[in-house]
Amino acid sequence: MTTTLKSKTIIARLLIILAFCALTGELSAQKRISSPYSRYGVGDLLSNNGVYNMAMGGISYGVYSPYFVNSSNPASYCAFDSLSFIFDVSLHTRQSNYSTTDLSQKANYTSLGSLLFGFPISRWWKSSFGLLPYSMVGYNMLKTSIDENSGKTNYIYEGDGGINQFYLGNSFAINKNLSLGFNLSYLFGTINKFRATEFPDSIYKINYKDRYSVQVKDVYLTYGLFYHKQKKNGFQYNAGLTFNTNTKINVEESRLGYTYFKSSTGVDLVRDSVLNTEEVKGSILLPTNIGVGFTLGKNDKWLAGADFQWQQWEKYSYFGLSDSLKNYLRISVGGSFNPSSSTVSGYWQRITYRGGLRYSESYLELRGQKINEFGISIGIGLPLPRTRSTINMAAEFGTRGTIENNLIKENFVKFTLGLSLFERWFVIRKYD
């Protein structure tokens, strides 16, 4: 293969990635139902793991790989080969069944999981950039009460949007075993929340709706530390640490309140604007986040590890006002096994099998009940011919919440599909 042909192959793959991203961008922009629990705080918090990590229960802080971008710990970028270039992109879809003591409803959505790039600057300096989700909001709830005089009253709560992050990360090798790094992220996005009161049985009472819209635009820093020890017998020991300090993020809020009638087609016919405020500037306080991870492995044959994450959401505030959120806790364990990592081995021997589980206590406590989550994940990595590039698939089966005290329980299945391209760059070939 000539150098020119090699370049054309790389460009073609880049175009495929861009096309894929354009498609997933459209999918993620559509209004979707995420979870009724995304009504609180900044919405459902989303991990910034690739498919490789998701399939292993979400372990990431202590994962060290030259073939994947591990954006959860920026210090891990030092694992990149000095002549390599890595592209990771993923798409995920989630199917959920929500239930109470007497009701049940299904929902699903599809969105971009991650878009990650990793590359070397020098032997001791490696870098990465990419696009990741931070949180997502999507809910549509109805509560009805009956009054003897006015009849039925509907209380409607809706929300959509979320926060995304574009990051630029760097990792620096302090010595043979130790590295440190950081991700500088730009958080952006809009969260919309609607609250309405409707009187479908009354011709005298007028419906009322409040709309809140919050725009997020600010930077956010994540720091990382990584220790990697490679033994001559192939065993490796890894430990990673990441942390964020309390960070104020600038936001702009607009609010619109109006009375309206409902048309026969369900469209709001505005009668009068009661409240209209635009672009009120303020801030939200994102809390301290600490993550610790450990892994043990042997070459590319097998890997096992565990993660611990803690977030101080009790310190969260919105425009200076505190909320009743609780601290977040997550524990994950997982691993992978590869019968043979050699590119000349049989195809079935080169498939990587992954699995793991996780347990988390969310920042929500409603009606005296903690809203906890548990998930079991499995996945495989399918190698592309004569290369270290892989097609990665993962599935997670989990549950969140409870039906006690008239709350909502969610049973979900999450499928993730990803493509990881590993290319040798900056190599001058002697022969065509």
MIFI-782198 format. One line per field, with one value per residue (C-alpha): residue number from 1; residue in three letters; chain; x, y, z. Coordinates in pm, 1 decimal. Last residue first. Layout:
MIFI-782198
i = (NUM, ...)
aa = (ALA, ...)
ch = (A, ...)
east = (X, ...)
north = (Y, ...)
up = (Z, ...)
This chain:
MIFI-782198
i = (432, 431, 430, 429, 428, 427, 426, 425, 424, 423, 422, 421, 420, 419, 418, 417, 416, 415, 414, 413, 412, 411, 410, 409, 408, 407, 406, 405, 404, 403, 402, 401, 400, 399, 398, 397, 396, 395, 394, 393, 392, 391, 390, 389, 388, 387, 386, 385, 384, 383, 382, 381, 380, 379, 378, 377, 376, 375, 374, 373, 372, 371, 370, 369, 368, 367, 366, 365, 364, 363, 362, 361, 360, 359, 358, 357, 356, 355, 354, 353, 352, 351, 350, 349, 348, 347, 346, 345, 344, 343, 342, 341, 340, 339, 338, 337, 336, 335, 334, 333, 332, 331, 330, 329, 328, 327, 326, 325, 324, 323, 322, 321, 320, 319, 318, 317, 316, 315, 314, 313, 312, 311, 310, 309, 308, 307, 306, 305, 304, 303, 302, 301, 300, 299, 298, 297, 296, 295, 294, 293, 292, 291, 290, 289, 288, 287, 286, 285, 284, 283, 282, 281, 280, 279, 278, 277, 276, 275, 274, 273, 272, 271, 270, 269, 268, 267, 266, 265, 264, 263, 262, 261, 260, 259, 258, 257, 256, 255, 254, 253, 252, 251, 250, 249, 248, 247, 246, 245, 244, 243, 242, 241, 240, 239, 238, 237, 236, 235, 234, 233, 232, 231, 230, 229, 228, 227, 226, 225, 224, 223, 222, 221, 220, 219, 218, 217, 216, 215, 214, 213, 212, 211, 210, 209, 208, 207, 206, 205, 204, 203, 202, 201, 200, 199, 198, 197, 196, 195, 194, 193, 192, 191, 190, 189, 188, 187, 186, 185, 184, 183, 182, 181, 180, 179, 178, 177, 176, 175, 174, 173, 172, 171, 170, 169, 168, 167, 166, 165, 164, 163, 162, 161, 160, 159, 158, 157, 156, 155, 154, 153, 152, 151, 150, 149, 148, 147, 146, 145, 144, 143, 142, 141, 140, 139, 138, 137, 136, 135, 134, 133, 132, 131, 130, 129, 128, 127, 126, 125, 124, 123, 122, 121, 120, 119, 118, 117, 116, 115, 114, 113, 112, 111, 110, 109, 108, 107, 106, 105, 104, 103, 102, 101, 100, 99, 98, 97, 96, 95, 94, 93, 92, 91, 90, 89, 88, 87, 86, 85, 84, 83, 82, 81, 80, 79, 78, 77, 76, 75, 74, 73, 72, 71, 70, 69, 68, 67, 66, 65, 64, 63, 62, 61, 60, 59, 58, 57, 56, 55, 54, 53, 52, 51, 50, 49, 48, 47, 46, 45, 44, 43, 42, 41, 40, 39, 38, 37, 36, 35, 34, 33, 32, 31, 30, 29, 28, 27, 26, 25, 24, 23, 22, 21, 20, 19, 18, 17, 16, 15, 14, 13, 12, 11, 10, 9, 8, 7, 6, 5, 4, 3, 2, 1)
aa = (ASP, TYR, LYS, ARG, ILE, VAL, PHE, TRP, ARG, GLU, PHE, LEU, SER, LEU, GLY, LEU, THR, PHE, LYS, VAL, PHE, ASN, GLU, LYS, ILE, LEU, ASN, ASN, GLU, ILE, THR, GLY, ARG, THR, GLY, PHE, GLU, ALA, ALA, MET, ASN, ILE, THR, SER, ARG, THR, ARG, PRO, LEU, PRO, LEU, GLY, ILE, GLY, ILE, SER, ILE, GLY, PHE, GLU, ASN, ILE, LYS, GLN, GLY, ARG, LEU, GLU, LEU, TYR, SER, GLU, SER, TYR, ARG, LEU, GLY, GLY, ARG, TYR, THR, ILE, ARG, GLN, TRP, TYR, GLY, SER, VAL, THR, SER, SER, SER, PRO, ASN, PHE, SER, GLY, GLY, VAL, SER, ILE, ARG, LEU, TYR, ASN, LYS, LEU, SER, ASP, SER, LEU, GLY, PHE, TYR, SER, TYR, LYS, GLU, TRP, GLN, GLN, TRP, GLN, PHE, ASP, ALA, GLY, ALA, LEU, TRP, LYS, ASP, ASN, LYS, GLY, LEU, THR, PHE, GLY, VAL, GLY, ILE, ASN, THR, PRO, LEU, LEU, ILE, SER, GLY, LYS, VAL, GLU, GLU, THR, ASN, LEU, VAL, SER, ASP, ARG, VAL, LEU, ASP, VAL, GLY, THR, SER, SER, LYS, PHE, TYR, THR, TYR, GLY, LEU, ARG, SER, GLU, GLU, VAL, ASN, ILE, LYS, THR, ASN, THR, ASN, PHE, THR, LEU, GLY, ALA, ASN, TYR, GLN, PHE, GLY, ASN, LYS, LYS, GLN, LYS, HIS, TYR, PHE, LEU, GLY, TYR, THR, LEU, TYR, VAL, ASP, LYS, VAL, GLN, VAL, SER, TYR, ARG, ASP, LYS, TYR, ASN, ILE, LYS, TYR, ILE, SER, ASP, PRO, PHE, GLU, THR, ALA, ARG, PHE, LYS, ASN, ILE, THR, GLY, PHE, LEU, TYR, SER, LEU, ASN, PHE, GLY, LEU, SER, LEU, ASN, LYS, ASN, ILE, ALA, PHE, SER, ASN, GLY, LEU, TYR, PHE, GLN, ASN, ILE, GLY, GLY, ASP, GLY, GLU, TYR, ILE, TYR, ASN, THR, LYS, GLY, SER, ASN, GLU, ASP, ILE, SER, THR, LYS, LEU, MET, ASN, TYR, GLY, VAL, MET, SER, TYR, PRO, LEU, LEU, GLY, PHE, SER, SER, LYS, TRP, TRP, ARG, SER, ILE, PRO, PHE, GLY, PHE, LEU, LEU, SER, GLY, LEU, SER, THR, TYR, ASN, ALA, LYS, GLN, SER, LEU, ASP, THR, THR, SER, TYR, ASN, SER, GLN, ARG, THR, HIS, LEU, SER, VAL, ASP, PHE, ILE, PHE, SER, LEU, SER, ASP, PHE, ALA, CYS, TYR, SER, ALA, PRO, ASN, SER, SER, ASN, VAL, PHE, TYR, PRO, SER, TYR, VAL, GLY, TYR, SER, ILE, GLY, GLY, MET, ALA, MET, ASN, TYR, VAL, GLY, ASN, ASN, SER, LEU, LEU, ASP, GLY, VAL, GLY, TYR, ARG, SER, TYR, PRO, SER, SER, ILE, ARG, LYS, GLN, ALA, SER, LEU, GLU, GLY, THR, LEU, ALA, CYS, PHE, ALA, LEU, ILE, ILE, LEU, LEU, ARG, ALA, ILE, ILE, THR, LYS, SER, LYS, LEU, THR, THR, THR, MET)
ch = (A, A, A, A, A, A, A, A, A, A, A, A, A, A, A, A, A, A, A, A, A, A, A, A, A, A, A, A, A, A, A, A, A, A, A, A, A, A, A, A, A, A, A, A, A, A, A, A, A, A, A, A, A, A, A, A, A, A, A, A, A, A, A, A, A, A, A, A, A, A, A, A, A, A, A, A, A, A, A, A, A, A, A, A, A, A, A, A, A, A, A, A, A, A, A, A, A, A, A, A, A, A, A, A, A, A, A, A, A, A, A, A, A, A, A, A, A, A, A, A, A, A, A, A, A, A, A, A, A, A, A, A, A, A, A, A, A, A, A, A, A, A, A, A, A, A, A, A, A, A, A, A, A, A, A, A, A, A, A, A, A, A, A, A, A, A, A, A, A, A, A, A, A, A, A, A, A, A, A, A, A, A, A, A, A, A, A, A, A, A, A, A, A, A, A, A, A, A, A, A, A, A, A, A, A, A, A, A, A, A, A, A, A, A, A, A, A, A, A, A, A, A, A, A, A, A, A, A, A, A, A, A, A, A, A, A, A, A, A, A, A, A, A, A, A, A, A, A, A, A, A, A, A, A, A, A, A, A, A, A, A, A, A, A, A, A, A, A, A, A, A, A, A, A, A, A, A, A, A, A, A, A, A, A, A, A, A, A, A, A, A, A, A, A, A, A, A, A, A, A, A, A, A, A, A, A, A, A, A, A, A, A, A, A, A, A, A, A, A, A, A, A, A, A, A, A, A, A, A, A, A, A, A, A, A, A, A, A, A, A, A, A, A, A, A, A, A, A, A, A, A, A, A, A, A, A, A, A, A, A, A, A, A, A, A, A, A, A, A, A, A, A, A, A, A, A, A, A, A, A, A, A, A, A, A, A, A, A, A, A, A, A, A, A, A, A, A, A, A, A, A, A, A, A, A, A, A, A, A, A, A, A, A, A, A, A, A, A, A, A, A, A, A, A, A, A, A, A, A, A, A, A)
east = (541.9, 860.7, 1044.3, 730.8, 752.5, 538.5, 376.9, 49.4, -41.3, -418.3, -657.6, -1023.4, -1280.1, -1640.6, -1926.1, -2268.9, -2447.6, -2766.7, -2940.5, -3213.4, -3429.5, -3654.6, -3776.5, -3969.7, -4185.9, -4293.1, -4627.5, -4466.5, -4294.7, -4278.5, -3898.9, -3616.0, -3382.1, -3335.6, -3079.9, -2980.2, -2678.7, -2577.8, -2246.1, -2107.7, -1764.3, -1640.4, -1263.3, -943.1, -618.9, -564.5, -530.6, -907.1, -1139.7, -1169.2, -1509.9, -1517.1, -1789.5, -2022.5, -2203.4, -2352.5, -2540.9, -2705.8, -2829.7, -2976.5, -3085.4, -3355.6, -3339.4, -3685.2, -3809.5, -4070.7, -3806.5, -3429.4, -3238.2, -2861.5, -2833.8, -2703.4, -2520.7, -2451.4, -2251.2, -2192.8, -1941.2, -1874.3, -1642.9, -1550.5, -1282.0, -1286.1, -936.2, -976.5, -1282.0, -1076.8, -792.5, -457.8, -240.3, -345.0, -233.0, -460.7, -560.8, -832.0, -933.9, -1099.1, -1250.3, -1329.8, -1582.6, -1659.5, -1844.1, -1934.5, -2121.5, -2215.1, -2398.9, -2453.7, -2809.3, -3020.8, -3259.2, -3168.4, -2967.4, -3048.9, -2762.3, -2896.2, -2912.3, -2714.2, -2543.4, -2353.4, -2553.3, -2444.4, -2105.6, -2006.2, -1841.9, -1705.9, -1545.7, -1418.4, -1310.1, -1086.3, -1018.4, -830.2, -742.9, -527.7, -398.8, -85.2, -189.2, -427.1, -500.7, -715.4, -781.1, -1007.7, -1075.6, -1319.3, -1383.0, -1637.6, -1687.9, -2015.8, -2153.2, -2272.5, -2523.6, -2489.6, -2680.6, -2781.2, -3145.4, -3176.2, -3544.8, -3834.1, -4199.1, -4481.7, -4860.3, -4883.4, -5248.7, -5486.1, -5245.7, -5414.9, -5214.7, -5245.2, -5422.9, -5598.3, -5936.9, -5770.2, -5677.9, -5723.7, -5441.4, -5291.0, -4923.3, -4594.0, -4257.2, -3920.0, -3565.8, -3253.7, -2891.1, -2615.4, -2258.7, -2107.3, -1968.6, -1727.8, -1678.5, -1355.7, -1315.9, -1129.5, -974.0, -758.4, -613.4, -439.5, -290.7, -99.3, 31.3, 130.9, 325.3, 602.9, 836.5, 605.6, 425.9, 335.0, 94.7, 4.6, -243.7, -350.1, -637.2, -785.7, -1122.0, -1186.0, -1513.3, -1578.6, -1902.0, -2223.5, -2549.3, -2884.9, -3188.2, -3547.3, -3841.8, -4197.6, -4501.0, -4853.1, -5205.1, -5546.1, -5846.5, -6138.9, -6488.4, -6552.6, -6468.9, -6430.1, -6081.4, -5931.2, -5556.0, -5256.3, -4918.1, -4550.2, -4285.1, -3908.9, -3648.3, -3278.3, -3037.9, -2681.7, -2315.8, -2029.0, -1680.3, -1441.2, -1071.4, -960.3, -648.1, -347.0, -94.5, 138.8, 336.5, 510.9, 804.5, 830.9, 619.4, 437.9, 203.9, -160.4, -369.9, -741.2, -964.3, -1333.3, -1667.9, -1946.0, -2320.3, -2600.7, -2964.6, -3289.8, -3646.7, -3903.9, -4275.4, -4503.1, -4881.9, -5131.2, -5481.1, -5791.9, -6121.7, -6454.6, -6500.9, -6758.1, -6706.2, -6329.3, -6130.9, -5748.4, -5519.3, -5140.3, -4971.0, -4601.7, -4381.8, -4006.7, -3675.7, -3365.3, -3011.5, -2676.4, -2307.8, -2306.0, -1968.9, -1778.7, -1407.2, -1045.6, -732.8, -364.3, -37.7, 286.8, 587.7, 680.9, 556.2, 221.1, 48.6, -312.7, -663.9, -1002.5, -1344.1, -1707.9, -1943.8, -2287.7, -2497.0, -2865.4, -3154.0, -3468.4, -3722.0, -4042.4, -4283.7, -4565.4, -4710.7, -4974.9, -5116.0, -4837.0, -4612.2, -4428.3, -4185.6, -4051.2, -3739.6, -3563.2, -3232.0, -3036.4, -2667.6, -2436.3, -2058.5, -1748.9, -1382.8, -1096.5, -733.6, -406.2, -81.6, 292.8, 378.8, 147.4, -128.0, -107.9, -20.8, -389.2, -460.4, -398.5, -726.7, -928.7, -1288.8, -1180.6, -1048.5, -968.7, -912.2, -624.5, -331.5, -518.8, -497.0, -813.0, -785.7, -1051.4, -1263.7, -1491.9, -1840.4, -1974.2, -1727.4, -1938.8, -1956.3, -1576.4, -1514.8, -1834.3, -1681.1, -1734.1, -1846.7, -2119.8, -2455.0, -2621.6, -2999.3, -3124.4, -2949.4, -3121.6, -3460.4, -3692.5, -3460.0, -3639.2, -3934.2, -3690.8, -3559.6, -3848.9, -3734.9, -3724.2, -3494.2, -3149.0, -2981.7, -3105.3, -2987.6, -2644.5, -2640.9, -2674.2, -2413.0, -2179.1, -2209.0, -2136.3, -1831.4, -1710.6, -1752.7, -1563.2, -1278.9, -1268.4, -1234.6, -955.7, -765.7, -800.9, -688.2, -378.5, -290.7, -337.1, -92.7, 159.2, 145.3, 0.0)
north = (103.4, 60.2, 267.4, 390.1, 709.5, 673.9, 991.6, 809.7, 457.6, 441.3, 308.7, 354.7, 287.4, 248.0, 233.5, 86.1, 120.9, -50.7, 50.7, -163.1, -9.4, -78.5, 244.7, 267.4, 569.1, 692.0, 635.6, 597.0, 277.3, 217.5, 241.5, 410.6, 279.9, -57.5, -200.5, -400.9, -268.2, -367.1, -300.5, -314.4, -222.1, -223.6, -238.2, -89.2, -267.8, -363.6, -657.1, -711.6, -507.7, -642.0, -703.3, -586.5, -740.6, -627.1, -702.8, -475.1, -516.2, -208.2, -75.6, 265.4, 443.0, 705.3, 741.5, 736.0, 980.6, 1129.3, 1195.7, 1167.7, 1254.4, 1295.9, 941.4, 642.5, 423.7, 55.5, -86.8, -415.2, -559.0, -743.1, -756.9, -1009.3, -924.9, -1099.2, -1191.4, -1569.6, -1560.4, -1393.6, -1642.7, -1505.5, -1282.5, -956.7, -1101.6, -1014.7, -1375.4, -1513.2, -1156.3, -1107.9, -795.9, -654.9, -503.0, -339.2, -12.3, 187.0, 519.1, 781.6, 1113.7, 1354.2, 1466.0, 1736.4, 1955.0, 2270.0, 2581.0, 2924.1, 3141.1, 3156.0, 2773.5, 2593.5, 2256.7, 2207.2, 1894.5, 1764.8, 1663.7, 1402.9, 1068.1, 804.9, 463.8, 239.3, -126.7, -341.9, -651.6, -685.8, -976.7, -1070.9, -734.0, -743.3, -895.0, -696.6, -529.9, -219.2, 46.9, 352.8, 668.7, 948.9, 1273.6, 1542.1, 1872.0, 2040.4, 2239.3, 2577.7, 2741.4, 3100.5, 3416.4, 3635.8, 3719.5, 3683.5, 3761.9, 3817.1, 3792.9, 3746.8, 3761.4, 3739.7, 3734.2, 3519.6, 3275.6, 3006.7, 2695.6, 2424.1, 2095.6, 2052.5, 2161.0, 2473.6, 2515.6, 2857.5, 3058.2, 3249.4, 3337.1, 3309.2, 3345.1, 3307.1, 3359.5, 3241.3, 3295.1, 3076.9, 3114.9, 2805.6, 2830.8, 2545.1, 2339.6, 2145.6, 1869.3, 1543.2, 1244.7, 962.8, 657.9, 335.4, 77.0, -247.1, -438.6, -801.5, -893.8, -1096.4, -797.2, -591.3, -271.8, -16.8, 267.8, 548.2, 813.4, 1158.6, 1363.7, 1712.4, 1825.2, 2190.2, 2354.7, 2640.4, 2834.2, 2866.6, 2723.7, 2856.5, 2819.5, 2837.7, 2846.1, 2835.5, 2894.3, 2805.8, 2909.9, 2784.8, 3011.5, 2927.1, 3015.4, 2747.1, 2466.1, 2092.4, 2105.4, 2323.2, 2339.6, 2422.6, 2428.0, 2389.9, 2392.7, 2341.3, 2407.2, 2329.8, 2477.6, 2375.2, 2450.3, 2339.2, 2411.6, 2158.2, 2191.0, 1836.5, 1790.6, 1567.2, 1392.1, 1103.3, 854.1, 531.5, 618.7, 973.4, 1291.0, 1200.6, 1483.0, 1448.8, 1705.6, 1747.3, 1967.2, 1926.6, 2000.7, 1948.6, 1906.7, 2017.1, 1920.1, 1979.2, 1891.5, 1939.2, 1899.4, 1917.0, 1926.5, 1975.4, 1892.5, 2006.6, 1819.0, 1951.8, 2312.6, 2258.7, 1904.2, 1920.3, 1637.3, 1621.4, 1517.4, 1490.0, 1468.7, 1417.8, 1472.2, 1429.6, 1488.6, 1650.7, 1535.1, 1584.4, 1605.3, 1478.1, 1442.4, 1604.0, 1551.4, 1645.5, 1452.2, 1513.2, 1338.7, 1491.2, 1279.3, 1125.6, 1432.2, 1577.1, 1239.8, 1176.3, 1107.1, 1197.4, 1139.9, 1165.5, 1028.8, 882.2, 1057.5, 1002.4, 757.7, 764.7, 523.9, 521.0, 267.5, 329.9, 147.1, 238.8, 90.1, 77.4, 287.7, 184.1, 321.0, 87.2, 209.4, 160.4, 339.7, 396.1, 472.3, 598.3, 594.4, 753.1, 692.6, 808.0, 733.5, 853.0, 666.0, 729.4, 814.5, 537.7, 661.2, 549.4, 906.6, 986.5, 825.9, 1158.5, 1289.7, 1037.6, 1006.7, 1080.7, 726.4, 729.5, 375.6, 176.6, 275.3, 158.2, 244.2, 203.8, 323.2, 598.2, 406.7, 139.9, 188.0, -161.8, -315.2, -265.4, 108.3, 134.9, 11.7, 181.4, 517.4, 678.4, 1035.9, 931.3, 1106.2, 1291.9, 1300.1, 1654.3, 1970.8, 1954.1, 1782.0, 1708.7, 1433.5, 1200.7, 1177.7, 1004.9, 1053.0, 1130.4, 1277.7, 1604.8, 1571.4, 1726.8, 1396.5, 1234.6, 1522.9, 1509.5, 1133.6, 1181.1, 1456.2, 1244.9, 948.6, 1169.3, 1309.7, 960.7, 835.3, 1139.5, 1061.7, 706.8, 828.1, 1065.4, 779.0, 558.8, 842.5, 890.3, 520.9, 530.2, 817.8, 637.6, 338.9, 0.0)
up = (-196.0, 8.2, 268.2, 444.0, 646.6, 961.7, 1096.5, 1153.5, 1258.5, 1285.9, 1548.9, 1462.8, 1737.2, 1624.6, 1871.4, 1929.6, 2261.6, 2376.9, 2701.0, 2854.8, 3124.2, 3420.2, 3578.0, 3904.9, 3980.1, 4323.4, 4497.7, 4842.2, 4721.5, 4346.4, 4346.8, 4159.3, 3893.7, 3723.6, 3487.7, 3183.8, 2996.5, 2645.0, 2474.1, 2121.0, 1990.9, 1632.0, 1646.8, 1504.9, 1596.1, 1231.4, 993.1, 959.6, 1187.5, 1539.6, 1701.7, 2064.4, 2277.1, 2551.1, 2875.6, 3140.5, 3466.8, 3617.7, 3951.6, 4030.4, 4348.5, 4403.9, 4782.6, 4943.2, 5209.4, 4982.4, 4718.4, 4768.0, 4453.5, 4411.1, 4281.7, 4476.5, 4226.3, 4171.1, 3883.5, 3706.3, 3464.0, 3139.7, 2841.5, 2572.6, 2316.0, 1976.0, 1853.9, 1888.9, 1661.9, 1386.8, 1384.7, 1498.3, 1279.5, 1453.2, 1787.9, 2080.7, 2151.2, 2381.6, 2486.8, 2825.2, 2982.2, 3323.9, 3557.9, 3890.3, 3950.8, 4263.5, 4236.3, 4497.3, 4461.7, 4750.4, 4813.5, 4650.3, 4850.0, 4657.6, 4740.3, 4601.8, 4474.3, 4118.6, 4128.1, 4398.5, 4437.8, 4766.1, 4860.8, 4520.4, 4661.3, 4401.8, 4478.8, 4238.9, 4306.0, 4029.7, 4010.9, 3794.4, 3590.7, 3260.3, 3034.0, 2736.3, 2611.3, 2827.8, 3162.5, 3377.7, 3710.9, 3741.4, 4005.2, 3999.4, 4201.3, 4114.3, 4301.0, 4202.1, 4382.9, 4301.3, 4007.3, 4130.4, 3899.7, 3789.3, 3709.7, 3418.9, 3346.4, 2971.9, 2925.2, 3162.6, 3053.9, 3303.4, 3264.5, 2886.6, 2776.1, 2573.1, 2409.2, 2199.9, 2297.5, 2031.0, 2115.3, 1779.0, 1916.1, 2054.4, 2419.0, 2572.9, 2718.8, 3009.0, 3001.5, 3187.6, 3016.6, 3181.1, 3058.0, 3238.8, 3146.2, 3290.8, 3415.4, 3577.7, 3931.2, 4003.1, 4318.7, 4258.1, 4007.1, 4062.2, 3891.2, 4032.3, 3860.3, 3956.1, 3723.5, 3765.0, 3465.2, 3422.1, 3109.6, 3275.6, 3245.5, 3467.4, 3358.3, 3626.8, 3547.9, 3791.1, 3675.5, 3795.1, 3654.2, 3669.5, 3531.0, 3447.7, 3341.0, 3099.0, 3049.0, 2849.3, 2989.3, 2870.9, 3098.3, 2971.1, 3208.4, 3072.9, 3296.3, 3177.0, 3279.9, 3166.8, 3211.9, 3438.5, 3318.5, 3056.1, 3299.7, 3233.4, 3071.2, 3347.1, 3276.6, 3497.3, 3323.6, 3411.1, 3139.0, 3168.5, 2900.6, 2945.1, 2692.1, 2606.9, 2656.7, 2876.9, 2743.2, 2890.2, 2976.0, 3049.2, 3262.6, 3296.0, 3518.3, 3454.6, 3663.2, 3567.4, 3341.2, 3474.3, 3486.9, 3163.9, 3064.7, 2957.7, 2775.3, 2718.2, 2504.0, 2579.5, 2418.8, 2669.1, 2639.5, 2872.8, 2834.2, 2650.5, 2741.8, 3014.6, 3073.8, 3378.7, 3343.1, 3625.9, 3502.7, 3689.8, 3649.1, 3769.5, 3877.4, 4155.1, 4282.7, 4229.5, 4065.9, 4053.8, 3770.3, 3748.7, 3409.0, 3336.1, 3031.4, 3078.1, 2902.3, 3047.1, 2966.4, 3134.6, 3043.9, 2685.5, 2512.8, 2225.2, 2175.1, 2223.7, 2312.0, 2380.4, 2459.3, 2593.6, 2699.8, 2364.7, 2179.8, 2070.5, 2051.4, 1937.9, 2070.1, 1923.0, 2079.7, 1970.1, 2234.7, 2297.2, 2035.1, 2093.6, 2074.2, 2287.6, 2433.8, 2637.9, 2785.3, 3034.4, 3335.7, 3593.0, 3917.7, 4179.5, 3958.9, 3644.2, 3386.7, 3114.7, 2941.1, 2608.9, 2567.7, 2246.7, 2214.4, 1944.4, 1963.0, 1812.0, 1891.7, 1667.9, 1758.3, 1602.0, 1665.9, 1631.4, 1995.9, 2117.1, 2343.1, 2709.1, 2811.3, 2748.3, 3088.6, 3268.6, 3125.8, 3331.3, 3215.3, 2856.1, 2804.0, 2432.0, 2305.4, 2151.0, 2376.3, 2688.2, 3058.4, 3268.5, 3630.3, 3617.6, 3365.4, 3508.5, 3360.2, 3426.3, 3182.7, 2868.3, 2939.7, 2943.3, 2586.9, 2468.8, 2561.7, 2899.5, 2956.6, 3197.7, 3180.8, 3468.9, 3429.2, 3471.4, 3593.6, 3933.0, 3914.4, 3623.3, 3498.9, 3743.3, 3502.1, 3265.1, 2910.8, 2680.5, 2353.3, 2164.7, 1865.2, 1877.5, 1969.4, 1648.8, 1434.6, 1594.6, 1543.3, 1169.9, 1151.7, 1364.7, 1130.0, 833.3, 1011.8, 1101.3, 746.7, 619.9, 859.8, 732.2, 376.6, 480.0, 645.1, 337.8, 113.0, 326.9, 302.3, -70.9, -92.3, 131.8, -96.4, 0.0)
